[in-house]
Amino acid sequence: MSFGPRQAAAIASIAAALVLLAPAAPVQSPAQIDSALSAAYEKYKDLQEGKNADYIPALARVNPKIYGIALVTVDGRVHTAGDVSAEVSIQSISKVFTLAKVIEEQGLDAIVNTIGVDATGMRFNSIVAVELAQKAFGGPEINPLVNPGAITATSMLGGANRDEIWKSLIDFYSAFAGRPLEVIHDVYRSEAETNQRNQAIGYLMYAYGYIKAEPMRATDIYTEQCSVGVNARDLATMAATLANGGKNPVTGRPVMATGNVPGVLAVMATAGLYDDSGKWLYRTGLPGKSGVGGGLIAVSPGKFGIAVVSPPLDEAGNSVRAQKAITDISNALGGNPYAVKPR
């Protein structure tokens, strides 16, 4: 069997992620971790850059001063700084775990063959990206971490009806977080009232055959999944479950097959921070995913998962404080999997 250059690149990304899951050197001592978190918290707590997302009215009303950092090691130790109990909506970070669930249900090839795994280089809700991919390559050349691919991924979830699909999905998210998660209903209502662009995207993906049936159901479930409430500790535990090969290090519960984790990390690495994904990977080496609710997760495979919640965003839609804090903490703890020390 032969592969085109884009398919070969996708396979290479997954292979690279497999290497990253090899046993890693232990993360630093608890005191060193606490020191790194405390330093980042103090350094950026008074930062005034960025602003809340305002295209969803409920997000504009979230307290911009929320700032919490959590890091969970693969042996289940939890370290925190700042406000780690305040909940925000998970937003696009949910795409990672819906992607994971589709892979669990249908295998790695389902995503590559139906959606694609290439970064678009465009805004997360771009319709032009869909058109260009269709005209240039005949599809599928998007990815499940931008809205067209994410809505398509949601449409691929198994279940006899909407209620069954939703229960299975929220239970999966909760297993990653280690506690029952719930929807923030005012965010869901606000998004449902203002998601006309996503409805258009859903119909477009249906028209081009990416979504096979019921595009509006997929769009509605996608809207609800983005409205799930999480705090920094939840997000760090979810990230740490990926860092630990699919087993929640806090609860000890296996959540997804270890062999499926590299595919998730590969897409996070190339497309996790919207059109700034390349800059993020260049600076940190960490697979990550942001959400316009203000959350950001990152995974140091074999070492830890880390998350920051801080609602003010930059122009690309990524939390300003979160990017800076995670970069500093990862650098202090040796989290970058590409930073190989000479022997």
Residue, then its C-alpha position, 0 to 999 in steps of 0.5 A: m500500500s502506498f501513501g501520499p505525502r500528507q498521509a505519510a506525514a500523519i503517520a510520521s506524527i503518530a510514530a513520533a508520538l509513540v516515541l514520546l510515550a517511551p518511559a521518561a525520566p522522573v519529574q522533579s521533587p514535589a518541592q521543585i514542582d510547587s516552587a515552579l507553580s508558585a513562581a509562575y503564579e506570582k509572576y503573572k497574577d497581575l498581568q493585564e493582557g488579553k480579554n475574554a471571548d465576547y462572541i458568546p455572551a456568557l463568556a464575556r461575563v466570566n470573571p477575568k481575574i480567575y487564575g488557577i494552575a494545576l499539575v498532576t504527575v503520572d504517579g497521581r500527585v496533584h500540585t496547585a497554585g491560585d484559584v483551582s476551584a472556579e469553573v469555566s466552560i471547557q469549550s474547545i478543549s472538549k474536542v480532544f476528548t471527543l476525538a479520543k472517544v471516536i478513536e476508542e470506538q472506531g480506531l485510529d484510521a477512522i479519524v484520518n479517513t473521515i476528517g484528516v489530521d492536518a493543521t489548516g493554518m486558519r481560524f478555528n471556525s473557518i469555512v474557507a478552510v473547508e472549501l480549500a481542502q475540498k477543492a485542493f485535495g478532495g478531502p479529508e484534509i482538516n482536523p478534529l480540533v477545529n470546528p468543522g472537524a470537531i462537529t464531524a467527530t461528534s457526528m461519528l459518536g456511537g449511540a442509538n439516540r441523542d440521550e445515549i450519545w450524550k451520556s456516553l460522552i459526558d461519562f467519558y469526560s468524567a472518567f478523564a477528570g476523575r469526577p462527575l462533570e456537568v454542563i454549565h446551562d447558561v453557557y449552553r443556552s448562550e452558545a445555542e442562541t448564537n451558534q448560527r455559524n456552527q450550524a452552517i458549518g454542520y450543514l456544509m460538512y453534511a453537504y460534502g459527505y463528512i457528516k453522514a446524517e443529522p448535522m444539526r444533532a451533531t452541532d447541538i451535541y458539540t455545543e453542549q460538550c463545549s459547555v461542560g464545566v471544569n476547573a484547573r484541577d479537572l483539566a490537569t487530571m484529564a491531561a495527566t491521563l493522556a500523559n499516563g498512557g490513558k490511565n487516570p493517575v489519580t483514580g487508577r482507572p483505565v480510560m482509553a487504550t494506551g495504543n490510541v493515545p499517540g494519535v490524540l497527542a499528535v493532533m494536539a501537537t500540530a493543531g491544538l492552539y488554533d493558528d498559533s499551534g506551531k509557535w506553541l510547539y516551537r516554544t514548549g514541545l508539548p502537545g496542548k489544547s486551548g479553549v476560549g473559556g480560558g483553559l489550556i492543557a498541556v501534556s508532557p508524556g510519561k511525566f505530567g499533565i498541566a492546566v491553567v485557567s485564565p479567561p483573557l485571551d490573545e488574538a488567536g483565542n488562547s489564554v495569555r496567562a496560561q501560555k506564559a505560565i505553562t511555558d515557564i513551568s515546563n521549562a523549569l521541570g524539564g517537560n519538553p520531550y524534544a529537549v534531550k540532554p547530552r549523555 
